Amino acid sequence: MFLGIVPKSRQAQTFLATIGTDPPRMKFMAIVWILALLTMSGAAISDQILTADQHVAQGVE
């Protein structure tokens, strides 16, 4: 298709070699994901605890 524009590479390149890695950014994103999961699970648990008294008071089981 574009034979003259893109030179052929004589060596195979790996995916990581072409993209590159950024360990500090990856660590930061991992921490953000872990904190988000903890927040969501904590919200679900506290919601069950806080709404349990309302169901008992209304007679719903």
Residue pairs with C-beta under 8 A, 6 or more apart in sequence:
55 61
